[in-house]
């Protein structure tokens, strides 16, 4: 299995084009729950191509985006260069390179499941100001809402070799309780969805690190199966990915 720092290197173009953004209500809730002020410095850990980073920059916060994958980091730098409140850093969750007690809040969107939890907690405590909040965010794709979602989920389990190993849904109450102070955290959920035509659907699927990439001996057969699922379930040339955007917040 490709290591977590490099497994998205050949997925960046599709990631930028087809990964979902985050509901405005979810971002507003996070900012309110964390008690953020415009003068605050936030660390976005595992910031990837900057999808969530942009949401924070749009609200005028100063954001330090920590991302170890060069291809994803460079994509974020290209897309977010207009923001003077954006800083890009080559670092990891376990070794951010940031100064002690230098950030008011830490966020991690669609990335926390890749981190080594004990080392990450130690590093977050080091860089976070006293009583600063940590927010962990995921767009959780709903896999049983309709026939399309169910059949697509079945295909991933059959054809994506490590899908069930790297699924962030493997994280549960035990891991969150051990990470947050005294096992206390808040969880809020928000509805989110994406509509795709055939090419967008395939691009969205190929943005995931566990799907057979171009050049793989399984790629063409996998694409054919995706096409069949699309044709079976499309309505007016479109299918819908439905998500729950989960926002976990707490102290360390």
C-alpha positions in Angstrom: 0.0 0.0 0.0 1.4 3.4 -1.0 2.3 5.5 2.1 -0.2 8.2 3.1 2.1 11.1 2.2 2.4 10.0 -1.5 -0.8 8.1 -2.3 -2.5 11.2 -3.8 0.3 12.4 -6.0 -1.2 11.0 -9.1 -4.8 12.1 -8.2 -4.3 15.9 -7.8 -6.0 17.0 -11.0 -9.1 15.0 -10.3 -9.0 16.0 -6.6 -9.0 19.7 -7.5 -11.8 19.3 -10.1 -14.2 16.9 -8.4 -13.8 16.7 -4.6 -16.6 18.3 -2.7 -16.3 21.6 -0.9 -17.9 22.2 2.5 -21.3 23.7 3.4 -21.1 27.3 4.5 -23.2 26.5 7.6 -20.6 23.9 8.6 -17.8 26.4 8.4 -19.8 29.1 10.2 -20.6 26.7 12.9 -16.9 25.8 13.4 -15.8 29.4 13.5 -18.5 30.2 16.1 -17.8 27.1 18.2 -14.1 27.8 18.3 -14.7 31.5 19.2 -12.5 32.7 16.3 -11.6 36.3 15.7 -10.3 37.7 12.4 -6.9 38.3 14.0 -6.5 34.6 14.9 -4.0 32.4 13.1 -5.3 29.0 12.2 -3.4 25.8 11.2 -5.0 23.6 8.6 -3.3 20.3 9.0 -3.2 17.9 6.0 -4.6 20.8 3.9 -4.2 19.0 0.6 -5.3 21.1 -2.4 -6.7 23.8 -0.1 -10.4 23.1 -0.4 -11.2 23.8 3.3 -8.3 26.3 3.5 -10.1 28.5 1.0 -13.3 28.6 3.2 -11.2 30.0 6.1 -9.3 32.5 3.9 -12.6 33.8 2.5 -13.6 34.7 6.1 -10.3 36.7 6.4 -8.6 34.4 9.0 -4.8 34.0 8.7 -4.3 30.3 7.7 -1.1 28.3 7.8 -1.7 25.3 5.6 0.5 22.2 6.5 0.7 19.6 3.7 3.5 17.0 3.2 2.5 16.0 -0.4 4.3 18.3 -2.8 1.9 17.9 -5.7 -1.1 18.7 -3.5 0.7 21.6 -1.8 1.7 23.1 -5.1 -1.8 22.9 -6.4 -3.1 24.8 -3.3 -0.3 27.4 -3.6 -1.4 28.0 -7.3 -5.1 28.3 -6.5 -4.8 30.4 -3.3 -2.0 32.8 -4.3 -4.4 35.7 -4.3 -4.8 35.5 -0.5 -2.3 37.5 1.4 -3.5 35.7 4.6 -2.4 32.3 3.2 0.9 30.6 4.2 1.9 27.2 2.8 4.2 24.9 4.8 5.8 21.6 4.0 5.1 19.7 7.2 3.1 16.8 8.7 0.6 16.5 11.5 3.3 14.9 13.6 5.9 17.5 12.8 4.3 20.8 11.6 7.5 22.9 12.0 5.3 25.6 13.7 6.4 27.5 16.8 5.1 26.6 20.2 1.6 28.0 21.1 1.5 29.9 17.8 -2.0 29.1 16.6 -5.5 29.8 18.0 -7.2 26.9 16.3 -6.3 23.7 14.5 -8.5 22.3 11.7 -8.1 19.1 9.7 -10.5 18.4 6.9 -10.6 15.0 5.3 -7.2 14.1 6.6 -7.1 13.1 10.3 -7.5 9.4 9.5 -4.1 9.4 7.9 -2.3 10.7 11.1 -0.5 8.8 13.8 -2.7 9.8 16.7 -0.4 9.9 19.7 2.3 11.9 18.0 -0.3 14.2 16.4 -1.9 14.9 19.7 1.5 15.8 21.2 2.3 18.1 18.3 -1.1 19.7 18.3 -0.7 20.4 22.1 2.7 22.0 21.4 1.6 24.5 18.7 -1.9 25.3 20.0 -2.5 28.3 22.3 -4.0 27.5 25.7 -7.6 26.4 25.4 -7.5 26.6 21.6 -9.9 24.4 19.8 -9.3 21.5 17.4 -11.8 20.8 14.6 -11.8 17.6 12.6 -14.0 17.6 9.5 -15.1 15.0 7.0 -17.4 14.9 4.0 -18.8 11.4 4.8 -20.3 9.9 1.6 -23.6 8.2 2.4 -23.4 4.7 1.1 -27.0 3.5 1.6 -29.3 6.3 0.7 -30.5 4.9 -2.7 -29.8 2.2 -5.2 -27.0 4.1 -6.9 -25.2 4.7 -3.6 -25.6 1.0 -2.6 -24.3 -0.4 -6.0 -21.4 2.1 -6.1 -20.4 1.1 -2.5 -20.5 -2.6 -3.5 -18.2 -1.9 -6.5 -15.7 -0.2 -4.3 -15.6 -3.1 -1.9 -15.1 -5.5 -4.8 -12.6 -3.5 -6.9 -10.8 -1.0 -4.7 -8.1 -3.1 -3.0 -7.6 -1.2 0.2 -10.9 0.8 0.3 -12.0 -0.8 3.6 -8.6 -0.4 5.2 -8.2 3.4 4.6 -11.9 4.4 5.1 -12.1 7.2 7.6 -15.3 5.7 8.9 -13.1 3.2 10.7 -12.5 6.0 13.3 -15.0 5.8 16.0 -16.0 7.1 19.5 -13.0 5.3 21.1 -10.4 7.2 19.0 -12.1 10.5 19.3 -12.6 10.2 23.1 -8.9 9.3 23.5 -7.9 12.3 21.4 -9.9 15.0 22.9 -9.5 16.3 26.5 -11.4 14.2 29.0 -13.1 12.4 26.1 -15.3 15.4 25.6 -16.1 16.7 22.1 -19.0 18.1 20.1 -20.2 16.5 16.8 -22.5 18.4 14.3 -23.6 17.1 11.0 -24.6 19.1 7.9 -26.1 17.9 4.5 -23.9 18.2 1.4 -24.2 16.8 -2.1 -22.6 16.9 -5.6 -24.3 16.3 -9.0 -22.2 14.7 -11.7 -22.4 14.0 -15.4 -20.7 10.8 -16.6 -17.2 12.3 -16.9 -17.5 14.1 -13.6 -18.6 10.9 -11.9 -15.6 9.0 -13.2 -13.3 11.9 -12.3 -14.7 12.0 -8.7 -14.2 8.3 -8.3 -10.6 8.5 -9.6 -9.8 11.2 -7.1 -9.9 8.6 -4.4 -6.5 7.0 -3.7 -7.9 3.4 -3.4 -9.3 3.2 -7.0 -7.3 1.6 -9.9 -5.4 4.5 -11.6 -4.8 4.8 -15.3 -2.1 2.3 -16.3 -3.3 -0.3 -13.8 -4.2 -3.7 -15.2 -7.6 -3.2 -13.5 -8.3 0.3 -14.7 -10.2 -0.3 -17.9 -12.5 -2.9 -16.4 -13.2 -0.6 -13.4 -14.1 2.3 -15.7 -16.4 0.0 -17.7 -18.2 -0.9 -14.4 -18.5 2.7 -13.4 -20.0 3.5 -16.8 -22.6 0.8 -16.4 -23.5 2.0 -12.9 -23.9 5.5 -14.2 -26.1 4.5 -17.1 -28.3 2.4 -14.9 -28.9 5.1 -12.3 -28.5 8.5 -14.0 -31.5 10.8 -14.2 -31.4 13.4 -17.0 -27.7 12.6 -17.4 -26.7 13.1 -13.8 -26.1 11.1 -10.6 -25.9 12.5 -7.0 -23.2 11.9 -4.3 -24.8 12.7 -1.0 -22.7 13.4 2.1 -23.0 14.2 5.7 -20.4 16.8 6.6 -19.2 15.9 10.1 -17.6 18.5 12.3 -15.9 17.3 15.5 -14.7 20.1 17.9 -13.0 20.0 21.3 -10.0 20.8 23.4 -6.9 18.8 23.9 
